[in-house]
Amino acid sequence: MATAQNTGLSDLVGARAGQAEGELQRRGYVNTGGTKADDRSYTNWWNASRQQCVTIAVMDGRYASITATPAPDCRQRATATPPRPSYDYGAQAARPRPRYEPDRGYSRPQPSYDGGPGYAPPVVDGRPVELGLVCFGDGSRDGIASGTTWTWNAQRDRYEYGRYNETRQEVFDASLMIQTWPGGGRIKLPRALIPPIHSRGADGWWDLYDVAVTPDTIRASYRLNGLNKPRIFIDRRSGRVTVEGLSNYGFRGTCDQMGNTPRRF
């Protein structure tokens, strides 16, 4: 499970290591070395202004955990003490936003409206949209991988060199949009989540079926084709969304609401 233990860096957990390193440096952290294990690597980062040392575990190219560690792990004196933080108890809490640069094509654009009292929701086929979401995360699908290998030919009693093809899971950055209204809704899919054989799509939008909205969750489904009818589950408290279809088809990410409210959405 990805974690960040009281480091102030929780927004970087799950980020791609190459992108997040630049954000760490922008926040004043310096790489002081690390080690490599069987399935992951560990790097230590020191922040002089905060007098803080953190150890970051990297697994599958992403930050799996960020843990506060003693100053000597970052080659600093153990007597170093962090400065006393200042608190503004009158300030309204705000959701921390990641500042590292996402992959090109999936950055979070700033809305052209303020989402305040004057915000007018869009209307789709005469139906006002009750909830509009933009979701960012990781998509997955089946892909074909090819390569070369040695295989045993029993008839010829020898090893032979040749090519092979196999099905593998592909994981990629993706974003999608969801709109709901009483009794229905629709979802806009990225091209990578649209298979070659598909149906019922209109300009990248698919109608939602079996939409069930409660104060804490949203459930729905959509039809890609005759066999694949992915299911959508949204946790309205955390903003997490999960899409699950046949085989490796799916999406997991976090949603932002169009027109902010004190609640996540």
C-alpha positions in Angstrom: 0.0 0.0 0.0 1.3 3.4 -1.0 2.0 5.6 2.0 3.6 8.9 3.1 4.1 9.1 6.9 3.8 12.7 8.1 6.3 14.1 5.6 4.1 16.6 3.8 4.8 14.8 0.6 1.7 12.6 0.4 0.8 14.1 -3.0 3.8 12.5 -4.5 3.0 8.9 -3.5 2.1 7.0 -6.7 3.8 9.6 -9.0 6.3 8.5 -11.6 9.8 8.7 -10.1 11.3 10.7 -13.0 8.7 13.4 -12.7 8.5 13.6 -9.0 12.3 14.0 -8.5 12.1 17.4 -10.1 9.3 18.4 -7.8 11.3 17.2 -4.7 14.2 19.4 -5.8 11.8 22.4 -6.3 10.7 21.9 -2.7 14.3 22.1 -1.5 15.2 18.4 -1.2 18.6 17.0 -2.2 19.3 13.4 -3.0 21.9 12.0 -0.6 22.1 8.4 -1.8 20.3 5.1 -1.6 20.2 1.4 -1.9 18.6 -1.2 -4.2 16.6 -4.3 -3.1 15.2 -7.2 -5.1 11.9 -5.6 -6.2 12.4 -1.9 -5.3 15.0 0.8 -4.6 15.3 3.3 -1.8 16.7 6.8 -2.0 17.3 9.3 0.9 16.4 13.0 0.4 17.4 15.9 2.7 15.6 19.2 3.2 17.9 21.7 4.9 15.3 24.3 5.6 12.9 21.8 7.2 15.8 19.7 8.7 14.0 16.7 7.4 15.2 13.4 6.0 12.9 11.1 4.1 13.4 7.7 2.5 11.5 7.0 -0.7 10.7 3.5 -1.9 10.5 3.2 -5.7 8.7 0.2 -7.2 7.7 -0.3 -10.8 9.0 3.2 -11.6 6.7 4.9 -9.1 6.9 6.3 -5.6 5.5 3.5 -3.4 6.1 5.1 0.0 7.7 8.2 1.6 8.9 7.8 5.2 10.5 10.2 7.6 13.8 8.9 8.8 16.6 10.1 11.2 19.0 12.8 9.9 22.0 10.4 9.8 20.3 8.5 7.1 20.8 11.6 5.0 24.4 12.0 6.2 23.4 14.8 8.6 24.0 15.3 12.3 21.6 13.6 14.6 21.2 16.8 16.6 19.5 18.6 13.8 16.0 19.6 14.9 13.2 20.8 12.6 11.9 24.4 13.0 8.6 24.9 14.8 5.8 25.1 12.3 3.4 28.0 12.4 -0.3 27.5 12.2 -3.1 29.7 11.0 -6.1 28.4 12.7 -8.4 30.8 11.0 -7.4 29.6 7.5 -9.7 27.2 5.7 -8.3 23.8 5.0 -7.5 23.2 1.4 -6.8 20.0 -0.5 -3.1 19.7 -1.3 -2.6 19.5 -5.0 0.4 17.8 -6.7 2.8 20.1 -8.3 4.9 17.7 -10.3 4.4 17.8 -14.0 2.2 14.9 -15.2 2.8 13.2 -18.5 2.2 15.4 -21.5 -1.4 15.2 -22.6 -2.8 14.5 -19.2 -2.1 17.7 -17.2 -5.0 19.2 -15.2 -6.2 22.3 -17.1 -7.6 25.1 -15.1 -11.3 25.6 -15.5 -12.5 28.6 -17.4 -15.1 29.3 -14.7 -14.9 29.7 -11.0 -17.6 27.1 -10.0 -19.2 29.7 -7.7 -22.8 30.8 -7.3 -22.9 32.1 -10.9 -21.7 28.8 -12.5 -24.3 27.4 -15.0 -24.0 23.7 -15.4 -24.0 22.3 -19.0 -27.1 21.0 -20.6 -27.0 17.7 -22.6 -30.0 17.0 -24.9 -32.1 19.2 -22.7 -31.0 17.6 -19.4 -29.0 19.8 -16.9 -25.9 18.0 -15.7 -26.1 17.5 -12.0 -22.5 16.3 -11.5 -19.6 16.8 -13.8 -16.3 15.1 -13.1 -12.8 15.1 -14.7 -10.8 12.1 -13.6 -7.0 11.5 -13.9 -5.2 8.2 -13.3 -4.0 5.0 -14.9 -5.7 3.0 -17.6 -5.1 -0.6 -18.5 -5.9 -2.9 -21.4 -4.7 -6.0 -23.2 -1.8 -5.6 -25.5 0.3 -7.8 -27.8 4.0 -8.2 -27.0 6.4 -9.9 -29.4 10.0 -11.0 -29.0 12.5 -13.8 -29.8 13.4 -16.9 -27.8 14.8 -20.4 -28.0 12.2 -23.3 -28.0 12.7 -27.0 -28.0 11.7 -28.9 -31.2 11.1 -32.5 -30.1 10.7 -33.8 -33.7 14.0 -32.4 -34.8 15.6 -33.0 -31.4 17.1 -29.5 -31.1 16.6 -26.0 -29.9 15.3 -23.5 -32.5 15.4 -19.7 -32.4 12.2 -17.9 -33.3 9.7 -15.2 -32.6 6.7 -15.3 -30.3 3.6 -13.2 -29.5 1.8 -13.0 -26.2 -0.9 -11.0 -24.6 0.2 -8.6 -21.8 -1.4 -5.9 -19.7 -0.6 -2.4 -20.8 -0.7 0.4 -18.3 -0.8 4.1 -19.4 -1.7 7.6 -18.1 -5.2 8.5 -19.0 -8.0 10.9 -18.2 -11.8 10.6 -18.6 -14.9 12.7 -18.0 -18.2 11.7 -16.4 -21.5 13.6 -16.4 -24.7 12.4 -14.5 -28.3 13.6 -14.4 -31.4 12.1 -12.9 -31.7 8.5 -14.2 -28.7 8.6 -16.5 -25.4 10.0 -17.6 -22.5 9.6 -19.9 -18.7 9.0 -19.9 -16.0 10.3 -22.3 -13.2 7.8 -22.8 -9.6 8.4 -23.9 -8.7 6.8 -27.2 -6.6 4.2 -25.5 -9.7 2.8 -23.7 -11.7 2.5 -26.9 -11.2 -0.9 -28.5 -11.1 -1.3 -32.3 -14.5 -3.1 -32.2 -17.0 -0.9 -30.3 -20.6 0.3 -30.3 -22.9 3.0 -29.0 -20.2 5.7 -28.8 -20.8 9.3 -29.9 -17.7 11.5 -30.3 -16.0 9.6 -27.5 -19.0 9.7 -25.2 -20.8 6.5 -24.0 -24.2 6.4 -22.4 -24.3 5.2 -18.8 -26.8 2.5 -17.7 -28.0 1.3 -14.3 -27.0 4.6 -12.7 -27.3 4.4 -8.9 -26.5 7.5 -6.9 -26.3 7.6 -3.1 -24.8 10.2 -0.8 -21.5 8.3 -0.7 -21.2 6.4 -3.9 -22.1 6.4 -7.6 -22.4 3.1 -9.6 -23.1 2.7 -13.3 -22.0 0.8 -16.4 -21.5 1.4 -20.1 -21.4 -0.8 -23.2 -18.3 -0.9 -25.3 -19.4 -3.8 -27.4 -21.5 -6.9 -27.1 -19.1 -8.6 -24.7 -17.4 -5.8 -22.7 -19.7 -3.8 -20.4 -17.4 -2.1 -17.9 -18.7 -1.2 -14.5 -18.0 2.2 -12.8 -17.7 2.7 -9.0 -17.0 6.2 -7.6 -16.4 6.9 -3.9 -17.9 10.4 -3.4 -16.0 10.9 -0.1 -12.5 10.3 -1.4 -13.1 11.1 -5.1 -11.6 7.8 -6.2 -13.0 6.1 -9.3 -12.6 2.6 -10.6 -13.6 1.2 -14.0 -13.5 -2.6 -14.5 -14.2 -4.4 -17.7 -13.3 -7.7 -19.3 -9.8 -9.1 -18.8 -7.3 -6.3 -18.2 -9.6 -3.4 -19.3 -9.9 -0.8 -16.6 -9.1 2.6 -15.1 -8.2 3.8 -11.6 -7.8 7.4 -10.6 -9.1 10.5 -8.8 -11.8 12.9 -9.9 -12.2 16.7 -9.6 -15.7 18.1 -9.6 -16.7 20.9 -12.0 -18.0 23.5 -9.6 -16.4 23.1 -6.2 -18.3 22.5 -3.0 -17.0 21.9 0.5 -17.7 18.2 0.0 -15.5 16.3 -2.3 -18.6 15.9 -4.5 
